[in-house]
Amino acid sequence: MNRTSKSLIQQLDRFISYVDDQTGDIIRATESLNNLVGQFASQKPVVDRALATLPDALGVLKDQRENLADRRHQARAIQRSDRRMR
């Protein structure tokens, strides 16, 4: 056997040993991923509803943007006034 073949066999042996050492971690990671995918799948109807209502909710926020900004400014003014009174 020449040196190249021997070196290749040694590298393959190390690689196989490394993968073998990692088998438990790989299996646990795969099981966790499978569990996560199952959780997402079970929540699909909820996510679908949320995505369907999101455009309307954003429209309401857009329509109320000026009103919300005014309320925020009023709240800040009250806080500043409150601090001065202390």
C-alpha positions as CSV (number, residue, x, y, z in Angstrom):
1,M,0.0,0.0,0.0
2,N,1.5,3.4,-0.9
3,R,1.6,6.4,1.4
4,T,-1.3,8.2,-0.2
5,S,-3.6,5.3,0.3
6,K,-2.4,4.8,3.9
7,S,-2.9,8.5,4.6
8,L,-6.4,8.4,3.1
9,I,-7.3,5.4,5.2
10,Q,-6.0,7.1,8.3
11,Q,-8.0,10.2,7.6
12,L,-11.1,8.2,6.9
13,D,-10.6,6.3,10.1
14,R,-10.4,9.6,12.1
15,F,-13.4,11.0,10.3
16,I,-15.5,7.9,11.0
17,S,-14.4,8.0,14.7
18,Y,-15.3,11.6,15.0
19,V,-18.8,11.1,13.4
20,D,-19.3,8.0,15.7
21,D,-18.5,10.2,18.7
22,Q,-21.0,12.8,17.6
23,T,-23.8,10.3,16.8
24,G,-25.7,10.9,20.1
25,D,-25.5,14.7,19.6
26,I,-26.7,14.3,16.0
27,I,-29.7,12.1,17.0
28,R,-30.7,14.5,19.9
29,A,-30.5,17.5,17.6
30,T,-32.6,15.8,15.0
31,E,-35.2,14.8,17.6
32,S,-35.3,18.4,18.9
33,L,-35.7,19.8,15.4
34,N,-38.5,17.3,14.7
35,N,-40.2,18.4,18.0
36,L,-39.9,22.0,17.0
37,V,-41.4,21.4,13.6
38,G,-44.2,19.5,15.2
39,Q,-44.9,22.5,17.5
40,F,-45.0,24.9,14.6
41,A,-47.3,22.6,12.6
42,S,-49.7,22.4,15.6
43,Q,-49.8,26.2,15.7
44,K,-50.3,26.7,12.0
45,P,-54.0,27.7,12.3
46,V,-53.0,30.4,14.9
47,V,-50.2,31.7,12.8
48,D,-52.4,31.7,9.7
49,R,-55.1,33.8,11.5
50,A,-52.5,36.2,12.8
51,L,-51.0,36.7,9.4
52,A,-54.5,37.2,7.9
53,T,-55.4,39.9,10.4
54,L,-52.1,41.7,10.4
55,P,-52.8,43.9,7.3
56,D,-56.0,45.2,8.9
57,A,-54.2,45.8,12.3
58,L,-51.5,47.7,10.5
59,G,-54.2,49.8,8.7
60,V,-55.8,50.7,12.0
61,L,-52.4,51.8,13.4
62,K,-51.7,53.8,10.3
63,D,-55.1,55.5,10.6
64,Q,-54.5,56.2,14.3
65,R,-50.9,57.2,14.0
66,E,-51.5,61.0,14.5
67,N,-53.9,60.4,17.3
68,L,-51.4,58.0,19.0
69,A,-48.6,60.6,18.6
70,D,-50.7,63.3,20.1
71,R,-51.5,61.1,23.1
72,R,-47.9,60.3,23.6
73,H,-47.0,64.0,23.5
74,Q,-49.7,64.7,26.1
75,A,-48.4,62.0,28.3
76,R,-44.9,63.4,28.2
77,A,-46.2,66.9,29.0
78,I,-48.0,65.5,32.0
79,Q,-44.9,63.7,33.2
80,R,-42.8,66.9,32.9
81,S,-45.4,68.8,34.7
82,D,-45.6,66.1,37.4
83,R,-41.8,66.2,37.9
84,R,-41.9,70.0,38.3
85,M,-44.5,69.8,41.1
86,R,-42.3,67.5,43.2
